[in-house]
Amino acid sequence: MPGDRFYITTAIDYPNSVPHMGHAYEKVVADFYARAARARGRRTHFLIGLDEHGQKIQEAADKAGVSAQAFVDEKAGIFEHLYQLLEVSNDDFIRTSEERHHSFARDLYSKVRDRGDIYKGFYEGDYCISCEKFLTPTELVDGKCPIHDRPTTVIREESYFFRLSKYRDQIRQHIEANPDFIFPDERRNEILSRLDGEVRDLSISRSTFDWGIPLPDDPEHVLYVWFDALSNYYSALLQPNDISADFWPCDCHVIGKDILWFHTVIWPGMLLSAGYELPRQVYVHGFILDKDGRKMAKHLGNVVDPLEVVREYSVDVLRYYFLRSFSSGKDGKFSMADLEERYHSELGNDLGNLVMRVAKLVQTKLGGAVEVGGDNAELADRLPPRQTVERFFRAADAREHNRALEELWEYVRAANVYMNDRAPWRINDPAELAAVLGAGVGALRVIAHLLEPAMPETARRVADTLGFALGPIDDLDGPAIPCQVKVAEPMFPRRESEKKERGGKGGGKSSGDVDPFAKLEIRVGRIESAGDHPDADQLFVLAVDLGEGENRSICAGLREHLKAEDLIGRKVMVLANLKPAVLRGVPSAGMVLASDRSDGAVIPVDPGNAEVGELITVEGIEPAPKKKLSKSNFEKAPLLVANGVVTYRDQPLRSSAGEIRCDAEDGATVR
Ligand code: ME8
């Protein structure tokens, strides 16, 4: 069981420029863990902030022709604005130019000095101003910093040194004794192997510029920006209220892989020297790369602005993409095609579709009122929440947020399958209906609660539409609650720009970016003959004219519902590119689309006056039918009845004769 409090931090960003995708990614990852901790009732403190001192900031301010303080003040507003927009739920925002930070950084320095761990020396080396660190000759690649691809500057100066070498063995022992101290293992092994080699003392002061914290005993020097910055994790706990006794040691420092050494060796060394406990974990994420696998960097012209993605989709879509698409602790390629694909399939077709159909069914069948939770046996038997909740948090505790979301999506899909199986649009018994739709809303209540750490706005919208409150996870075990369900608005609508992009010929999109509906080839057919299948009681064997010159043989499971003579001459909609199969000895090339109605009837969808052979479309989706469609590909594009019309993601299916109508209840599926 997790402890009752949780302190989590991120790296504090350099505000020398505007925030980028990597900054946004890191804060969203940490936010997921902060929110997941709060959901389980842990007292949580979440800190982010800015690293405002050092040569890099001084140079950027000089270039802008303003004072360093004015420069960082302006940038701080931009960073804070982005993080608020992204719904990063930080409890505090530390800026290292604040006096509350200065006073602790000086204090920490004094403690280390009093311990005898600081001495004056002379340093000469290759300095990367972008990293704000000296690089050893082995770290240089072609004489340049490998991270920033820039030449280093040779710096030669007198400075104060911290005896980091003294703590090498103690740090190594700590890492060895605490397997969770560094996540993932790959990074832990990297540090352990570096600790086998020599650990040099660290130059911790600068005297060639003054934008920093002056040393208490030698104000000609300012603290080296990293010695200064690392102490933010503690300084922020001291003022305005001293909450250090509650929240130190920190449970999780979230950082990127480029600053691993600072957090797992230098910071522990400083804390050991000054007599503080070590943090419990350093979580190291990978880099966001461009689609070709290069780090996003301004000088490479390959950066994608997080705000652009937010404008085009939404905050929650970006958050979901970060958390689901990139494996925890690994580098990940940022691909708009992948984002688009997930938007359609996982968000639109899995989650959005479930919310829409459950809300509509509760409206039409129960007038909007439903009781949820308590001892609903349908929910407990068919969609048991406990297992999913446990797996979700087990993955979160193991810092595998992408896996936590995969667990959640298994549940979302299971809920969709449940709705298909139980087909509430066909149920007329009030008690059964209340139980089945209560289970549907109950499943969405579980989903909304688990979704909140990743997609807070979406979770709120689901809760608001279905009429329950979001609260701690334990609420799910409480007594039954009444819910008043509202009319659902599409949560992941087709985007305007996408309609335009895809409306034109060609579309110009890569294959990963094909909407699941585009892959379907639904054509109008006419049944020319119908006979019983020789070896399957439920099947007819149909000959269907699809305007191809030759009729197709298609097996259809309609014998329980219709007579052969009712079918002959009738127009139907056929999924024409379904992979051909042989059903008990009879070939079948396609599927007749039908819908089930509340009176138990299963009827083929009538395409009205559409022409035989005509392709059925949805506005804005450029057809790109697959040659041989699998059944699972078909299931990725759910077709639902809404107000008597067959729809795909709230858009009507059309032929040249207009919308495709269907005499079945709202929420019924077409398959
Ligand atoms: O390093 N992908 O600040 P910073 C993912 N001030 N993460 C990335 C990234 C990318 N492409 N680029 C950067 C600093 N990051 C110091 C931290 S902490 C006491 C001081 C991550 O603005 C990077 O790994 O350069 C770091 O964790 C964070 O963004 C801030 O980077």
Boltz pocket constraint, residues with backbone or C-beta under 6 A from the ligand:
constraints:
  - pocket:
      binder: B
      contacts: [[A, 10], [A, 11], [A, 12], [A, 13], [A, 14], [A, 15], [A, 21], [A, 22], [A, 23], [A, 25], [A, 26], [A, 51], [A, 130], [A, 226], [A, 229], [A, 230], [A, 232], [A, 254], [A, 255], [A, 256], [A, 257], [A, 258], [A, 259], [A, 286], [A, 287], [A, 288], [A, 289], [A, 295], [A, 296]]
      max_distance: 6.0
